[in-house]
Amino acid sequence: MRRGLIINNAYSALASALNQSLRLKEELARLGVAADILNGAPELFIDGGGNISAQISGYDFCIYLDKDKYASRMLEKSGLRLFNSAAAVEICDDKMSTHIALANRGVPMPETVAGLLCYNPSAKLKQEFVNGLEKRFGYPLIVKESYGSLGKGVYKADNREQLDSLCKKLMCVPHLFQKFIKESAGRDLRVIVVGGRCVAAMRRVSNGDFRSNLELGGSGNPADICEITQNLCVRTAEALGLDYCGIDLLYGERGMLVCEVNSNAFFGGIEKVTGVNVAAAYAGYIVKEIYK
């Protein structure tokens, strides 16, 4: 019997996350694959002999919808094929790591500077560093926590006072700074890539916020994307080793810019907006990969 496993985060109560796993289970069943859904990985440990022990068997693959890097690495070491891989999820979970991985690969991105690493919350700001940010980017500029999704942990500094405040707030949190792309203020393009193919795209427009996430009140409309943009998205997914992802692009002065890459992008919203059955595309890709 063909069997798959779908793993959600152990503590997530998001309706979007539940929908993701239920839709994938449904589409896998249409293809003759029974899937079990777990909220959190099964018991995993390293035994006294130094070997991975996983209380799991009988599954051909796992759709990993969590970001727990320890569980994903241990699952892979136990021999289970993950969609997406542990390495790909880890890179995409850290926004700065994503930009570094895409650097020198011909992928246009907003100009980006990593925040300084600090372990001391009482330390004074390095004013020469902040001066450099101000000189490089001007105002406004974007400040992001390296970890976060659904538009959370993304800020805009309109002046030096706000920039100093954000730098102090995030001093001991991994973060980055980016050029504000004025041409794309309050709007972006979300593209879903499955197995090296762009399957759905929508333009997102904010409801007064500089961020355009649907979860923050933005709206979406189906979008047709040109071959250049499709190639950019496919190259981005391939560079990060992703089977599935949602890529957020900004409208730059000279073309599209890769802003963020989401390894576990929710597809409920884009399915409603575009009418594309993203879950079926993902399930179909997995089945072909595993049972080819």
Beta strands, then each sheet from edge to edge (+ up, - down):
strand 1: 3-8
strand 2: 34-39
strand 3: 44-46
strand 4: 52-54
strand 5: 61-64
strand 6: 82-83
strand 7: 112-114
strand 8: 141-145
strand 9: 154-157
strand 10: 175-179
strand 11: 187-194
strand 12: 197-205
strand 13: 219-222
strand 14: 244-252
strand 15: 255-262
sheet 1: 2+ 1+ 5+ 6+
sheet 2: 3+ 4-
sheet 3: 7+ 10- 8+ 9-
sheet 4: 13+ 12- 11+ 14- 15+
end
